[in-house]
Amino acid sequence: MNIRALSVLVLLLFSALPISAQAHQHKSPAHKEANVETITVKASELSDSAGLQYVGGIVEKATIATYLERLKTMETDSFETLRAGQASRDHGKFHVTFINPFEIKEVSEQQVHQLLASETVFDFQVKGLGRVIKGNGKAYFIVLSSAEADAMRKHLGLSPKDFHITLGFSPSDIYGVRKDESTLVD
């Protein structure tokens, strides 16, 4: 495919997104708007320690430091264990998953390439610190929402997602459960 055709496809793919999703190219990673904390991230190709590929956005540790401190206060005895699981899986970084490794098979390579090439950034509103417990497992995360990321997923034919930033888990992360505002601990 030539550059011109690819440019047209990128334009068509993202013309359905709200203007705000296309316009946030120079915002700081985290800022406050009307007392709502917002984290801005750019779509990137990521992989976990098992080599699974997915699309997400890197979030700097400094951006979420207050949530890590709150987790440390809540889980004084198990904080290091909780953090170790996430740090090992995610190469010591934090992220928001846009398209998980299983969903990426439902989206064409061309659509993924277009999303990554567009360098579109997405604003996520921070809802607070969430927790899920299942059996002997426990996971903590920052609950997020984003109309822009929801629109992107809908455009790609994917179902709605509970966006979040995993802070820690033990003994493994917990999947297949809600990670929305119903899980908030504060």
FENKALIN-V939852 format. One line per field, one symbol per residue. phi: phi as a letter, one per 30 degrees, with the letter a starting at -180 (. if undefined). psi: psi as a letter, one per 30 degrees, with the letter a starting at -180 (. if undefined). burial: b if it has 9 or more other ideal C-beta (glycine too) atoms within 8 Angstrom, else e. A space follows every 10 residues. Layout:
phi->???
psi->???
burial->???
//
This chain:
phi->.ddddddddd dddcdddeed dccdcbddeb acbhicdbcc bcdbdbbcdd idcacabdbd eddceddddd ddddbedced dedddddddc hiccacdcbd edddddcded ddedddddhd cbccddckdc bbbbiccbbc acdbbaddde ddddddicde bddacdcaaa dbdccibdbc ddcdcc
psi->kleeeeeeee eeeffflkee fffifgllek lkjhgkkkkk lkklkllaff gkklkakkkk eeegeeeeee eeeehefgee eeeeeeeeeg hglklkkejl feffffklee eeeeeeffhk lkkkkkfakl kkkjbglkkk lkklljeeee eeeeefglll kjkljkellk fllklglkha ffgkf.
burial->eeeeebeebb eebbeebeee bbebeebebe eeeeeeebbb bbbbebebee eeebbbbbbe eebbeebbeb bbeebeebbe bbbbbbbebb eeebbbbbbe eebbeebeee bbebbbebeb bbbbbbbbbb bbeeeebbbb bbbbbbebbb bbbbbbebee bebbbbbbbb eebbeeeebb eebbee
//
